[in-house]
C-alpha cells in the first residue's frame, strides 16, 4: 500500500513538472527564415522571387522558445506543380517545419511569387557601348568587334527581349591614336 501511494505521488509530481514545463507561459518570438524551394521541375530555372525569406511569428512555452536553435524552423515551398512564368504560392502551416510544441501565429508575407523560366541558348550580336567624347585631335575611323556575336544561355523570357549585347562602357576620351581594347564584360539594355 505504501509503495503504491509513493508511486502515485511520484507520478503526480512528474506529471505536474512536465505540464509546468510544457505549458508555462506562452512566449511569442518572431524569426526571419530563409525560403527553401523543393521539387523544381528540371525544365525550369527560378528567374526571381518576391522575397527570399518569410517572417514567422511563433509561440510556445517559454522553455521551448528559448531552446529553439537556428535551422530547427524551415519554410519549404514545393515547386512540383509550378509552370513557366509567374506562380503564386501561399505560405501556410503545411510549408513550415518546426519542433513539436512550437506553433505558428502569423506569417509575412502570406504568399510568395516565384517566376520560373526555361533556359535557352541564343546568339546575340555584340555592340560597343561608347561613353564620353573623342578628343578633338582624333577621328574614329574604324571599329571592329571580335567576336561579332556571342552565344548566351539564359531564361527564355529575358533573352527573347534582347536584340544586342553591349560591351562594358568604353570612354572615348581615354583613347589614344590607335588602340586595341578588350572590354572586361558585357551588359544588356532593355529594349
Kinemage of the C-alpha trace (Angstrom):
@kinemage 1
@onewidth
@group {chain A} dominant
@subgroup {mainchain}
@vectorlist {calphas} color= white
{ca unk a 1} P 0.000 0.000 0.000
{ca unk a 2} L 2.757 2.394 0.964
{ca unk a 3} L 4.672 1.589 -2.237
{ca unk a 4} L 1.554 2.187 -4.372
{ca unk a 5} L 0.934 5.526 -2.681
{ca unk a 6} L 4.561 6.578 -3.298
{ca unk a 7} L 4.281 5.534 -6.969
{ca unk a 8} L 1.045 7.505 -7.480
{ca unk a 9} L 2.505 10.532 -5.691
{ca unk a 10} L 5.686 10.356 -7.831
{ca unk a 11} L 3.595 10.086 -10.975
{ca unk a 12} L 1.531 13.149 -9.998
{ca unk a 13} L 4.660 15.197 -9.214
{ca unk a 14} L 6.332 14.219 -12.501
{ca unk a 15} L 3.137 14.980 -14.459
{ca unk a 16} L 2.884 18.365 -12.745
{ca unk a 17} L 6.509 19.168 -13.574
{ca unk a 18} L 6.031 18.085 -17.194
{ca unk a 19} L 2.872 20.176 -17.643
{ca unk a 20} L 4.568 23.085 -15.914
{ca unk a 21} L 7.462 22.793 -18.345
{ca unk a 22} L 5.371 22.418 -21.496
{ca unk a 23} L 2.533 24.743 -20.512
{ca unk a 24} L 4.486 27.510 -18.811
{ca unk a 25} L 3.606 30.972 -20.047
{ca unk a 26} L 3.350 31.088 -23.809
{ca unk a 27} L 6.063 33.212 -25.350
{ca unk a 28} L 5.940 34.771 -28.815
{ca unk a 29} L 9.014 35.110 -30.977
{ca unk a 30} L 9.500 36.498 -34.496
{ca unk a 31} L 12.043 34.880 -36.806
{ca unk a 32} L 13.177 35.646 -40.336
{ca unk a 33} L 13.527 32.262 -42.012
{ca unk a 34} L 15.032 31.686 -45.492
{ca unk a 35} L 12.710 30.069 -48.007
{ca unk a 36} L 13.814 26.757 -49.455
{ca unk a 37} L 12.437 25.703 -52.845
{ca unk a 38} L 11.989 21.979 -53.440
{ca unk a 39} L 10.869 19.791 -56.356
{ca unk a 40} L 11.658 22.398 -59.041
{ca unk a 41} L 10.789 20.962 -62.482
{ca unk a 42} L 14.051 20.204 -64.294
{ca unk a 43} L 12.950 22.144 -67.385
{ca unk a 44} L 12.798 25.443 -65.455
{ca unk a 45} L 15.090 27.792 -63.583
{ca unk a 46} L 13.988 30.237 -60.890
{ca unk a 47} L 14.166 33.647 -62.567
{ca unk a 48} L 13.147 35.652 -59.498
{ca unk a 49} L 11.042 35.579 -56.351
{ca unk a 50} L 9.111 38.240 -54.470
{ca unk a 51} L 11.154 37.531 -51.319
{ca unk a 52} L 13.955 35.292 -50.084
{ca unk a 53} L 12.665 34.889 -46.549
{ca unk a 54} L 9.490 34.771 -44.513
{ca unk a 55} L 8.915 36.442 -41.154
{ca unk a 56} L 7.309 33.927 -38.837
{ca unk a 57} L 5.655 34.754 -35.543
{ca unk a 58} L 5.834 31.607 -33.417
{ca unk a 59} L 4.589 30.841 -29.934
{ca unk a 60} L 5.030 28.131 -27.368
{ca unk a 61} L 6.212 27.613 -23.833
{ca unk a 62} L 8.968 29.912 -22.687
{ca unk a 63} L 11.353 26.988 -22.201
{ca unk a 64} L 10.742 25.607 -25.719
{ca unk a 65} L 11.062 29.025 -27.369
{ca unk a 66} L 14.340 29.715 -25.512
{ca unk a 67} L 15.739 26.341 -26.595
{ca unk a 68} L 14.913 26.952 -30.271
{ca unk a 69} L 18.048 26.617 -32.433
{ca unk a 70} L 18.710 28.063 -35.921
{ca unk a 71} L 17.813 25.512 -38.542
{ca unk a 72} L 15.006 23.950 -36.490
{ca unk a 73} L 12.449 26.137 -38.271
{ca unk a 74} L 12.265 25.836 -42.072
{ca unk a 75} L 9.995 27.238 -44.765
{ca unk a 76} L 9.726 24.948 -47.805
{ca unk a 77} L 7.866 25.825 -50.985
{ca unk a 78} L 7.076 22.868 -53.251
{ca unk a 79} L 7.512 23.840 -56.912
{ca unk a 80} L 6.403 20.405 -58.174
{ca unk a 81} L 3.269 21.763 -59.868
{ca unk a 82} L 4.759 25.098 -60.967
{ca unk a 83} L 4.538 26.260 -64.579
{ca unk a 84} L 6.636 28.607 -66.683
{ca unk a 85} L 6.000 32.232 -65.758
{ca unk a 86} L 4.606 33.681 -62.549
{ca unk a 87} L 3.423 31.278 -59.837
{ca unk a 88} L 1.846 32.330 -56.528
{ca unk a 89} L 2.286 30.039 -53.519
{ca unk a 90} L 0.610 30.561 -50.138
{ca unk a 91} L 2.833 30.106 -47.097
{ca unk a 92} L 0.820 28.033 -44.647
{ca unk a 93} L 1.394 25.700 -41.727
{ca unk a 94} L 1.988 22.939 -44.315
{ca unk a 95} L 5.091 24.744 -45.654
{ca unk a 96} L 6.686 25.261 -42.254
{ca unk a 97} L 8.790 22.699 -40.408
{ca unk a 98} L 9.188 23.370 -36.674
{ca unk a 99} L 9.750 21.385 -33.494
{ca unk a 100} L 6.806 19.898 -31.556
{ca unk a 101} L 5.290 22.317 -29.045
{ca unk a 102} L 6.032 25.373 -31.228
{ca unk a 103} L 3.062 26.840 -33.081
{ca unk a 104} L 2.616 29.312 -35.937
{ca unk a 105} L 0.816 32.521 -35.041
{ca unk a 106} L 1.418 34.632 -38.170
{ca unk a 107} L 3.465 34.618 -41.375
{ca unk a 108} L 4.535 37.561 -43.537
{ca unk a 109} L 4.161 37.612 -46.474
{ca unk a 110} L 1.218 35.222 -46.687
{ca unk a 111} L 2.043 34.482 -50.357
{ca unk a 112} L 5.235 34.322 -52.382
{ca unk a 113} L 5.587 34.918 -56.126
{ca unk a 114} L 8.020 32.657 -57.980
{ca unk a 115} L 8.833 33.371 -61.612
{ca unk a 116} L 10.113 30.312 -63.491
{ca unk a 117} L 11.758 30.412 -66.882
{ca unk a 118} L 13.034 27.766 -69.290
{ca unk a 119} L 16.734 28.195 -70.137
{ca unk a 120} L 17.589 28.636 -73.818
{ca unk a 121} L 20.708 29.373 -75.863
{ca unk a 122} L 20.785 32.153 -78.430
{ca unk a 123} L 23.390 34.063 -80.397
{ca unk a 124} L 23.462 37.837 -79.985
{ca unk a 125} L 25.456 40.488 -81.846
{ca unk a 126} L 27.976 42.469 -79.777
{ca unk a 127} L 27.960 46.262 -79.898
{ca unk a 128} L 30.386 48.710 -78.286
{ca unk a 129} L 28.889 50.952 -75.616
{ca unk a 130} L 30.704 54.271 -76.135
{ca unk a 131} L 30.730 56.972 -73.487
{ca unk a 132} L 32.328 60.392 -73.225
{ca unk a 133} L 33.670 62.485 -76.099
{ca unk a 134} L 36.533 61.732 -78.500
{ca unk a 135} L 39.465 64.218 -78.166
{ca unk a 136} L 39.341 66.943 -80.861
{ca unk a 137} L 42.659 65.915 -82.448
{ca unk a 138} L 41.434 62.349 -83.121
{ca unk a 139} L 38.988 60.858 -85.612
{ca unk a 140} L 37.352 57.492 -85.154
{ca unk a 141} L 37.980 55.800 -88.495
{ca unk a 142} L 37.306 52.129 -87.928
{ca unk a 143} L 35.920 49.920 -85.188
{ca unk a 144} L 35.738 46.164 -85.269
{ca unk a 145} L 34.364 43.933 -82.576
{ca unk a 146} L 35.721 40.435 -82.052
{ca unk a 147} L 33.784 38.265 -81.685
{ca unk a 148} L 30.917 39.846 -83.586
{ca unk a 149} L 28.401 37.553 -81.886
{ca unk a 150} L 28.355 35.512 -78.679
{ca unk a 151} L 26.289 32.560 -77.523
{ca unk a 152} L 24.289 33.320 -74.403
{ca unk a 153} L 22.456 30.896 -72.131
{ca unk a 154} L 19.646 32.294 -70.035
{ca unk a 155} L 15.950 32.411 -69.350
{ca unk a 156} L 13.656 32.461 -72.385
{ca unk a 157} L 11.659 35.445 -71.042
{ca unk a 158} L 14.802 37.570 -70.711
{ca unk a 159} L 16.674 36.519 -73.852
{ca unk a 160} L 13.686 36.887 -76.176
{ca unk a 161} L 13.592 40.595 -75.297
{ca unk a 162} L 17.285 41.151 -76.120
{ca unk a 163} L 18.471 42.002 -79.586
{ca unk a 164} L 22.048 43.118 -78.814
{ca unk a 165} L 24.666 42.513 -76.164
{ca unk a 166} L 26.650 45.649 -75.247
{ca unk a 167} L 30.220 45.774 -74.025
{ca unk a 168} L 31.049 47.460 -70.752
{ca unk a 169} L 31.233 51.256 -71.375
{ca unk a 170} L 34.366 52.386 -73.219
{ca unk a 171} L 35.342 56.007 -72.668
{ca unk a 172} L 36.168 57.832 -75.909
{ca unk a 173} L 38.178 60.491 -74.078
{ca unk a 174} L 40.635 57.816 -72.897
{ca unk a 175} L 41.542 56.602 -76.409
{ca unk a 176} L 44.945 57.262 -77.993
{ca unk a 177} L 45.992 57.211 -81.693
{ca unk a 178} L 45.418 53.543 -82.429
{ca unk a 179} L 44.255 51.178 -79.774
{ca unk a 180} L 43.127 47.629 -79.359
{ca unk a 181} L 40.775 47.319 -76.410
{ca unk a 182} L 39.431 44.343 -74.566
{ca unk a 183} L 36.275 45.180 -72.656
{ca unk a 184} L 36.127 43.388 -69.301
{ca unk a 185} L 32.480 42.394 -69.538
{ca unk a 186} L 29.153 42.711 -71.266
{ca unk a 187} L 25.940 44.375 -70.263
{ca unk a 188} L 22.478 44.420 -71.738
{ca unk a 189} L 19.950 47.150 -72.205
{ca unk a 190} L 16.247 46.587 -72.091
{ca unk a 191} L 14.585 47.275 -75.453
